[in-house]
Every structure is written in structure tokens, then in C-alpha cells.
């Protein structure tokens, strides 16, 4: 039991590091037009508001996941999120800077609510309905959202494998959600089938994501041959 708790907590921490760090960028973008003293207040209160909304949303998702069929749906959505994490570059250019204190805070809260859906679903799935894990996960995400974005982005730029590890963790969480779906449990009573399915989901997500990235890189190189010349 303790091992499962620690494993779930570590999973939530990885999810927060990979997903919440990117959401933190919007706070700086929303506050960039304000004076420095007000920027700090926007970061503080915008983060608090975002965390409150995320707490309510996560608890709501945990409740909804108890409805038959929604664990399967949530797992499939999380597989898509894991795949997109590998192949898509997130664009923050549509986050408008607020020209006043309250406008900036409103922008932070709305943007985080929209961009944080992946984080909410992933944490809800990884917690397995354990509210202590949810609270710990949110407590961990607070400093990540408020202060950790710059450090995390530097880590990701220096060690791109972090994204791959994060996608694998999300895929694993998704597979566990699908396995835990009440009307599918009969298919996974055999440990070999259960863990084999989880490994298969992880492998499919990672390999398909890496293949897509490789294909996109080749396409860009063929379309812009001058890039290859510069690289040489």
C-alpha cells in the first residue's frame, strides 16, 4: 500500500513538472505590461486563483471518473495528451498581456483553466481517488507554477528526454485508468495481460510520437534544404 502511494505521488510530481511548468509561462506573459511591483502581485494572486480553480476541477474530475465508462474515456484522452506532448509545440502567443492589475489576474485564471485541463485529468487519474494525493500534488504544483517555469524550461531545452519521460508517465497513467474501468476489469485479471497492456500503451505512444517527430523533421529538411546546408 505504501509503495502504491509513493509511486502515485512520484507520478503526480512528474506530471506537475512536465505539464504545470508550461502553464506557468502564461503568468509572465499576462503580467508583462505591468510595473514590476504589480507583476509580483499578479504572479502571487493569479497563481492562487489558478490553484483554487484547479483544485475544484480536479476534485470534480475525480468524482466524474467514478461514473462507468468515464475512466475509459479519460484514459483515451490522456493517451492523446501524452502523444501531443511529444509532437506539438505549445504556442503562448495568444495569451494577451493585461493592461491593469485585475485584467492580468483574470487573464491568468482563464488561460490556466483552459490550458490546465491536461494537468487536471492526469493528476485525477494518477491519484486513484485519493484526496491526500490530490492535495499533495496541488501543493507541489504551487511552487512549480509560481517560480519553477524558467528552471523547468531550461531543463527541457538541455535534456529533451524529460518530455519523453513525461509522455511515458502520462501514457502509463492512461493505461492504468483504462485497466481500472469497472466493465473492463474482467479482461485484465491476468497479471501478464494487465502489465503487458500497460507496456503496450506506453510503447505505442512513445514510438508513434518519435516517428511523427522524425517524419516532421525530414519534411522540414526537404522543404527547406538551406537548413541542412547551415547545419553542415
NORNORHU-V718568 format. One line per field, one symbol per residue. ss: DSSP state (~ for helix, > for strand, _ for the rest). A space follows every 10 residues. Layout:
ss->???
This chain:
ss->_~~~~~~~~~ ~~~~~~~~~~ ~~~~~~~~~~ _____~~~~~ ~~~~~~~~~~ ~~~~~~~~~~ ~~~~_____~ ~~~~~~~~~~ ~~~~~~~___ __________ ~~~~~~~~~~ ~~~~~_~~~~ ~~~~~~~___ ~~~~~~~~~~ ~~~~~~~_~~ ~~~~~~~~__ ~~~~~~~~~~ ~~~~~~~~~_ _~~~~~~~__ ~~~~~~~~~~ ~~~~~~~~~~ ~~~~~~~~~~ ~~~__~~~~~ ~_
